[in-house]
């Protein structure tokens, strides 16, 4: 059986990192947070409340795809992957990757962002991300998880992770 290449995607506050870590553990593959792959200039812009542009994101997304392509033992990566073009950039490097779209109401996302600490992305950029977001299309490889219907990490991972081998 081939190892999974999963991109846990969604806007900031959707739980990409939390779900990604749990999913990687359940699948027995490494985890990577794509936020750690951003160049310092991107992090500085976001920390200052400035939304990234297409040109800011493209080299970063190419790096995300390269990380997936190089992951012979499988990989779960948390990455916003907000638009179809961004996802196509990732798939160009890693065509067998699948997306897990964590989709939540604006109220839920804003509440989560306001209560977390130590993250560079301010809640003020949520509307910018929601305006940019193109939900996962029916013809794209992946699954949409509605956070308001599956509120716990355990319930989300149970939907996605393969059953344990006995």
C-alpha positions as CSV (number, residue, x, y, z in Angstrom):
1,X,0.0,0.0,0.0
2,X,1.4,3.4,-0.9
3,X,1.8,6.0,1.8
4,X,-0.5,8.9,1.9
5,X,0.4,12.4,0.7
6,X,-2.2,14.6,2.3
7,X,-2.6,18.4,2.3
8,X,-4.8,19.6,5.2
9,X,-6.2,22.8,3.8
10,X,-8.4,25.7,4.8
11,X,-8.2,29.3,6.1
12,X,-6.4,30.3,9.2
13,X,-8.1,29.0,12.3
14,X,-9.6,25.9,10.7
15,X,-7.4,23.6,12.6
16,X,-5.0,22.5,9.9
17,X,-2.0,22.0,12.2
18,X,-4.0,20.2,15.0
19,X,-5.8,17.9,12.6
20,X,-2.7,17.4,10.5
21,X,-0.6,16.3,13.4
22,X,-3.3,13.8,14.6
23,X,-3.9,12.5,11.0
24,X,-0.1,12.0,10.5
25,X,0.1,10.1,13.7
26,X,-2.9,7.9,12.8
27,X,-1.4,7.2,9.3
28,X,2.1,6.7,10.8
29,X,3.7,9.3,8.5
30,X,5.6,12.5,9.1
31,X,3.9,15.9,9.6
32,X,5.0,19.3,8.2
33,X,3.4,22.7,8.8
34,X,3.7,24.7,5.5
35,X,3.8,27.8,7.6
36,X,7.4,26.8,8.5
37,X,8.3,26.9,4.8
38,X,7.3,30.5,4.3
39,X,10.2,32.9,3.7
40,X,10.8,35.5,6.4
41,X,9.4,38.2,4.2
42,X,6.0,36.4,3.9
43,X,5.9,35.9,7.7
44,X,6.7,39.6,8.3
45,X,3.9,40.7,5.9
46,X,1.3,38.5,7.5
47,X,2.4,39.5,11.1
48,X,1.9,43.1,10.0
49,X,-1.6,42.3,8.8
50,X,-0.7,42.5,5.1
51,X,-2.3,39.8,3.0
52,X,0.1,37.8,0.8
53,X,-0.1,38.3,-3.0
54,X,-0.1,35.6,-5.7
55,X,3.6,36.4,-6.3
56,X,4.4,36.0,-2.6
57,X,2.7,32.6,-2.5
58,X,3.8,30.9,-5.6
59,X,7.4,30.1,-4.6
60,X,6.1,28.9,-1.2
61,X,3.5,26.6,-2.9
62,X,6.2,25.2,-5.2
63,X,8.2,24.3,-2.1
64,X,5.1,22.7,-0.5
65,X,4.8,20.5,-3.6
66,X,8.5,19.7,-3.6
67,X,8.2,18.6,0.1
68,X,5.3,16.2,-0.8
69,X,7.1,14.9,-3.9
70,X,10.2,14.1,-1.8
71,X,8.3,12.3,0.9
72,X,8.8,8.6,0.0
73,X,7.4,7.5,3.4
74,X,4.3,9.6,3.0
75,X,3.5,13.0,4.5
76,X,0.7,15.1,6.0
77,X,1.2,18.8,5.4
78,X,-0.9,21.7,6.8
79,X,-1.2,24.3,4.1
80,X,-3.9,26.9,3.4
81,X,-4.0,26.0,-0.4
82,X,-6.8,28.6,-0.7
83,X,-7.4,28.6,-4.5
84,X,-7.5,26.0,-7.3
85,X,-4.4,27.5,-8.9
86,X,-2.5,27.1,-5.6
87,X,-3.6,23.5,-5.3
88,X,-2.7,22.9,-9.0
89,X,0.8,24.3,-8.2
90,X,1.1,21.7,-5.4
91,X,-0.3,18.9,-7.6
92,X,2.2,19.8,-10.4
93,X,5.0,18.6,-8.2
94,X,3.1,15.9,-6.3
95,X,0.2,14.6,-8.5
96,X,-0.8,11.8,-6.1
97,X,-1.5,14.3,-3.2
98,X,-5.0,14.6,-1.9
99,X,-6.6,17.5,-0.1
100,X,-8.5,17.6,3.2
101,X,-10.5,20.8,3.2
102,X,-11.5,21.9,6.7
103,X,-14.5,24.2,6.2
104,X,-16.0,26.1,9.1
105,X,-18.3,29.0,9.6
106,X,-16.8,32.5,9.9
107,X,-17.9,32.7,13.5
108,X,-16.2,29.5,14.5
109,X,-13.0,30.4,12.7
110,X,-12.8,33.9,14.2
111,X,-13.4,32.5,17.7
112,X,-10.6,30.1,17.2
113,X,-8.2,32.7,15.9
114,X,-9.0,35.1,18.8
115,X,-8.3,32.4,21.4
116,X,-5.0,31.1,20.1
117,X,-1.6,32.5,21.2
118,X,1.8,32.8,19.6
119,X,0.7,32.6,15.9
120,X,1.8,35.2,13.4
121,X,-1.5,35.4,11.5
122,X,-3.8,38.0,13.0
123,X,-7.6,37.5,13.1
124,X,-7.8,40.7,11.0
125,X,-6.8,38.7,7.9
126,X,-9.6,36.2,8.2
127,X,-11.9,38.1,5.9
128,X,-9.1,38.4,3.3
129,X,-8.6,34.6,3.4
130,X,-12.3,33.9,3.2
131,X,-12.5,36.2,0.2
132,X,-9.6,34.4,-1.5
133,X,-10.9,30.9,-0.6
134,X,-12.1,28.7,-3.5
135,X,-13.6,25.6,-1.9
136,X,-12.3,22.3,-3.1
137,X,-14.0,21.4,-6.4
138,X,-15.8,18.2,-7.0
139,X,-13.2,17.3,-9.7
140,X,-10.2,17.9,-7.3
141,X,-8.7,15.1,-5.4
142,X,-9.8,15.3,-1.8
143,X,-12.5,15.6,0.8
144,X,-14.4,18.4,2.5
145,X,-14.9,18.2,6.2
146,X,-17.5,20.6,7.7
147,X,-16.1,21.6,11.1
148,X,-19.5,22.5,12.5
149,X,-20.6,18.9,11.9
150,X,-17.4,17.2,13.0
151,X,-16.2,19.4,15.9
152,X,-13.5,17.2,17.3
153,X,-10.1,16.2,16.0
154,X,-10.9,12.6,16.9
155,X,-14.1,12.6,14.8
156,X,-12.3,14.2,11.8
157,X,-9.4,11.7,12.0
158,X,-11.8,8.8,12.2
159,X,-13.3,9.9,8.9
160,X,-10.0,10.1,7.1
161,X,-7.4,7.7,8.6
162,X,-7.2,4.1,7.4
163,X,-8.3,1.5,9.9
164,X,-5.4,0.0,12.0
165,X,-3.8,-3.1,10.5
166,X,-4.2,-6.1,12.7
